[in-house]
Amino acid sequence: MSRILVTGLGVISAIGNNAQENRKALVEKKCGISTLSLFNTRYSGLRPCGEIKTETGKLLSTLQAKEKGTTRSSALALHAFHEAVQDAGLTAKDIASSRTALVGGSTVGGMCLTDELYHDANKSENGSAYLSSYDCASVNLYLQKRYQMSGTINTINTACSSSANAIMYGARLIKNGFAKRVIAGGADSLAKFTINGFNALHILSPENCTPFDKDRKGLNLGEAAAFVVLEREEDVKGKKCYAALSGYGNSNDAFHASSLSEEGDGPFLCMQTALQVAGLDTAAISFINAHGTATENNDLAESRAMLRLFGTPPPFVSTKAFTGHTLGAAGAVEAVFSILNLNYQEIYPGIHFTHPIPETGLIPETHYRKTSLQHVMSNSFGFGGNCTSLIFSKV
C-alpha cells in the first residue's frame, strides 16, 4: 500500500490561533502559560495554566456557531478543524463524503460546562441545553452535524493519549480500506472539573512547569485543539504534503491508574512498536517530541524508557512547557509540532530547564536550531498506562 500523507494542519493553543502562530512562538521561546483570567476558580492565582485568551462567546461568534449549548471544547475543535480542512483544500463535498472519516480524542468533552448543567438542572423543568453536550462524544457529533459528515465518526478517550490514538486509528482506517481520507485530532478546554481533579492528585505545579528538570514540581494544565488531514499517497497528486505518517504503536503499561512503571515499560513498548511498523531502527529517529509532563513519575519513567530503547537518545524536548498539558488534545497538538519540525527542518527549544534528573542525566534541547530531520517521533502517555508513539517522516 502507498504511504499515508499529512495534507492539512489545524491547531489552536495558548501560544497561537493557527499553525503558523504556534510555530512562531516555539521558535521565539514564547511561553503561553499564565494566570487564569476567563473563568472563576479558587486556583486562578495559584495554578498557572495554558489558557487561550479568547472568551468562549467571542470564539462562538467568530465561528458563527449559534447552536444552543455549544461548549468551549466544541468551539476550539471547530476552529482547528476548519483550519485543517482548508489547508488540505477539502471541499464541502469532500468532507461530507462517506469516504471521509472523522476521529477525535477528548477527555473533558462537554464536562467543561458542568456548572451550567448543574444550575439548569435545578431551575429548569424542560431540561438543559447542555445535557446533550456533556459527554466526550459531543465534540465530534457537533462537527459531524455542522459539516453533514456521512463517513465513519469515532471518539477516543484514552486520557492523554486520546488524540494520538485518533491519528493512529485514522491511519488504520485508511490502510484497511474503510476510508479514503481521515480528519483526526482532538480537543479539550480548561474547566473547574479538570483543575480540581488534577489538583486533588497533587500534580499541579504552582509555577511554570519544568519538563525533565531535577526540580520539577508538576504539570500545568492547558487547553487546545488540533487536527491533521490524512490521505493516501495516490490521492494527493499536486497537493502540498507536510509529512508521511510512517509508524505508530500503542501499549498499556498496566501498572497504576495514574502512574507509569518505574522502568517505563509502556513507553518502551509503544516506541519499539512504532519503529517496527515504520521499518526503522533506533538510529533513524532524528528527534523526539517527548510526552514530558514535568511530573516526578512521568519524566523519570520516559527518560528510562528512552535510554533502554535508544542507548543514547536522539535530541528531544517537551513542548508542554509552552502550551501546558492539553490532555486529550496533547497528542494531536504535538503531532502538529512534530510535522512542523520536519517541514521546516528545525528543532524547537525546551524551556524552563536547568538541571538534569540525577538518575538519568538526560538533557533536552534548549536552543532553537536548523538541522537535518528525516524521522520525528511524538510520544503521548495517558492515565491507566495507555501509551502511544507516532513517527512522522520527511516526504
N, C-alpha and C positions, 0 to 999 in steps of 0.2 A: 504494500500500500504506500501511496505517496505521503509526504510529510504533512503534519498539521501545522499551519502557519497562523501567526497572530497578525490580523489586518486592521484592528482598531483598538484604541485605548481610551478609557474614560476614568477620571478619578477626581474626587474632591476630598480634601482633608484639612487639617488645621494649618497646613503650610501652603495651600493653594486651591483654587477653584477649578483647575484643569491640569492636564498632564504637564504642560509647559511651565505653569506657575509652580507646581510641585518640584519639577527638575531644577528650576532656578533657585529655589530655597535650599535644596540639597547641595547644590554646587556652592552656594554662598554661606552655608552653615547657619541658616536662619531657622531657629527652633520655633515650633508652634505651640509649645506647652506654656500655659499661663494660668492665672486665676480665673475661675468660672465667673461668667457675667450674665448668661442668658436665662438661667433659672435659679430659683432659690433653693438652697440646701445648706444645712448646717456646716458642711465641709467646704463651702465655696472659697473660704480664705485659708483652708488648712491642707487641702489636697489638690495640687495643680493638675490640670488636665489638658489634653489636646482638643480644645474646643474650636469648632468652626464658628467664626464671629459673624454669622448671618442669622438673624432671627427666623424662626420657622415660618411666620406669616409672610415675610419677605421672600423666602425661598418658594413658598407655595404660589405667591403672586407672580413671581418671575417665571415660574414653570407653567403657569396657568393651570395649576392643579386645584380645581374648585370642588372636588368631591368631598362631601362631608365626612369627617372622621379620618382624613388622610394624616398619617403620622409623620414625624420628622424623619424617621428611618426610611419611609417610602419616598419622601421628598429628596433625600440625599441619593437614594438609589436611582430615582428618575433623572436627576442631574447627571450622574456618571453614565448611566445607560444611554442617555441622549448623546453625550459626547462620543461614546464608543461607537455607536451605530452610524453617526455622522462621519466620524473619522474613517470608518470602514466603507463608506459610500453605500450603505444599505438603504434601499427604498422602503416605503411603507409596505409594498407588496412583498419584498424580501422578508421583512420582519414578520409579517402575518402568515407567511408560508408554513405549511405543515412540515416542511423540511428544515425549519429553523427552530432550534431548541433554546430554552432559557433555563439556566441552572444557577441558583443564587444561594449564598450562605448567609445566615444571620443567627445571632444568639439572643438579642434583645427583641427584635421584631417590633411589634406594636406595644410591647410592655413599657416603652418609654412614656406611654400615656396612662399608666396605672392610676395616677391621682385623678385624672379626668374621668376615667371609668368608674372609680370608686364614688366620686361625688355624684355622677349621673345616676348610678345605681341606687343611691339613697334619696334622690329627689325626683326621679323621672318614672312615670308609670308606663311609659312607652319604650323602655329600653334605651340603651346608649348607642350613639353613632360610633363610638369607639369599640364596641364589643366585637364587631367583625374584623377590627384591625389589631386585635390583641395578640394573636399568635404569630409565630415566626414566619409562617407561610404567607401572611398578609402582604408582605412586601412584593413578592413575586406575583401573587394574584392581582395586585394593583397594576403592575407592569403589564401582565397578560391582558387585562381588560382595557387598559389605556391604549395598547398597540394592537388589540384584536388578534393576539397570537393564537395560532391553532396547532402548533407543534408540541413536542414534549416540554412540560414545565415541571421543575422539581426544586424543592428546597432542602438544603442540607444543614443540619445543626449538629456539628461535632465540636462545639465550643470554638476555640481559637484557630482550629484548622479548617473551619467550615468552608471558607471561600477557596482555599487551596484545593480542598476536596471537590468543590464545584467545578473548578478548572480541570482537574483530573477526570472527573465523571464526564464532563463535556467532551474531552478527548476520546474517551471510550465510546461515547455515543457515535461520534464520527467514525472511529475505527471500525465499529461493528455495524455500520450502515444504518443507524437509527436516526441520523441527522446529517444534513449537508453542511450546515454551519451551526455554531453554538455561540450564544452570548452568555458568558459565565463570569461570575464575580460575587460580590456580597456587599452588605450594608449594615451598619449599626450606628445608633446615635447614643449620646450620653443620656443618662436618666438617673433619677434618685434610686430606682430599683437596683441598678448596676453598681453605683458608687457605694451604696450602703452594704450591698452584698460583698464586694471586694474588700471594703474596709473591715467587715467582720472577720475576714480571713487574715487580717493584719499584714497585707502585702502591698498596700498603697504607700508610696513614698511621700513624705512631707516636702520633698524638694524635687527638682528636675531629676529624672531617672538617669542612672549611670550604668548602661549595659556593660557587662564583662569587667567591671571595676571591683577591686577588692572591697571597697567601702560602699557597695551598692545597698540601697535601703528599700528597694521595692519598685513597683511599676507605677507609671502614670496612665490612667485611662484616657482614651481618645475616642473620637467619632470620625467616621469616614464612609465612603462608598467607592467602589472601583469595579469596572467590568472590562473584559477583553473579548474581542470577537475572534473566534477560531474557525478556520476554513481549510478545506482540503487544497493541497497544492495545485491540483489540476483545475480548480475553480477560481484561481486568483490571478490568472494571466493579466498582466498590465496593471495590477493593483499594487499599492505600496504594501510591503510586508516588513514588519518590525523584527520578527524572530521566529524560530521554529520551537514548538513545544516538543522536545525530543525525549524527555524522560519524566517519570513520575513514580512515586512509591508511597504506600501507606502501611503503617503498622500500628500495633497497640502495645504500649508499654505494660499495661495491666498491672500496675504497681500500687497506685493510690489515686483517690478521687481527684486530687488537685496537685499532685507532685509526680515528677519523673523519678525513675530508679536512679540510684547514685551513679551508676556507670553509664546511664543514658542508653539503655538497651533499645527502647523505641526509636529515638532519634538515629541511632546507629543503623538499625534495620531499614528504616524508610529511606535514608540516604543511600544505603547499599542497593536497595531495590531500584531506586530511581536511576542509578548508574547502570544497573543491569538492563533495564528497559531501554535506556539510551544507547546501550552497547559501548559504553565508555569506561576507561579505567580512571582511577582517582587523579592521576596526573593531568587529565584533560580539563578538570574544573579550574577555571581561571579566577573565580571569585564566588563568595558565598554571602547572600543576604541572610544572616542568621535570625533565628526566632528572637533571641536576646531580650528577654522581658525585663532584665535588671532585678529579678528576684534571686534570692540566695540559691534556691534549688535549681531553677532552670539554667542559669548561666554556667554553673559548675557542671551539671549533667550534660549540657550541649557541648561544652568545651571538651569534656572527657570523650564524648562520642566522636567528635571531630578528630581528636588525637588517635583514637582507636582505629578509625577508618582511613585517615589520610597520612598518619605518621606525623608529617609536618603539614598542617592545614594550609590551604591557599589563603590569600588575603580575604578578610571578612569584616563585616560591620553589622550592627543592628540599627536600622533606621527608626526604631521605636523611640529613640531619643529625640527625634524630630516631631513625630506625629502623636506620640503616646501609643498605648496598646489599644488598637481599634477592634479587638475581639473578632466577631465573625467576618469583618471586612479586612482584617490584617493580611490574610494570605493573598487576597487579590491586590490590595494596595502594594504589598511588597513584590508581588509578581510584576506589576506595572513598573516599579522602580528597577527591578532586575532587567526587564526588557529595555528600559531607558539606558541602563548601564551598557547593554550590548549595542543598542542603536547608535549611541554617541561615543562608544569606546572610551568609557570613563568610569572611575571609581568615586563614589561619594564618601565623604569622611564620616567616621563615627565621632560623635561629640560627647562632651562631659566625661571623657575617660581620663584617668590619672594613673592608677596603679593596677597592674595585672593581678588576677586571682592567684594566690601563692601556690595552690595545689596544681595548677596547670601552666602558669606563666604565659598564657596566650595574650597577645596584644592586637586589638583590632586596628584597622587602618584609621588614621586620624587626620589625613590630609587629602584633599581633592587632587586627583591626577588623571591625566590621559594615559591610556595603556592599551595593549592588545588583549581583547577578550574574545574567546571562542564559545565557552560554555559557562553559564552562570547558574548556580543552584540557589533556590529560595526555600527556606525551612519554615514550617508552621506546626506548632505543637499545641494540642488542646487539652483541657481538663479531661480526666478519665484516661489519659495516656494516648489519645488519638494523635498520631504523628504523621505528617506528610511532607515530602520533599518534591519540588518541581525542578526540572532542568530546562532552561531555555538556551537555544543555540543560535549563533550568528547565521544569517542567510546571505 
